[in-house]
């Protein structure tokens, strides 16, 4: 299964790792990076496992979310626009204004 991590999602991951490094939590940064990879592998194996998300943005129809293991407040938001393709849109903390962020998501 092909996986595409959109630039915004990649930036989200790097920003979270930077946050841990800035907080002198290098171990957490390493665990987070590994946990993101684990979450991606899980959704590649079973794309339907994520929780459906209802967003007014029609470009995000079918959006699902899946928690990053060990960092459950942070979730991967992804689409499966084709049977053999998964597109990770964002990787965000649940306390963020998800609706506002995802509504502005471009194509």
C-alpha angles and dihedrals in degrees: 000000000000117000127200120191107199117226092250091054091047089051090049090055093047092047091053092049089048089051091056092046091049088052089052090247098131092155090055090049091054092045090049093052090050092045092052089053090049091051091050091051090050094053091045089056095044112014093179095061095088123095113257114245123205111216127169090226103100091205087067097053107145094025115165134185132212127185122244103242111251090012098063094163087066115071137187112231112206147163132210100208092168132025094254099035133079120186117198105210103180142347107215143165112247092236091066119097093262095178093055093044096047094042088062093049109126126218 
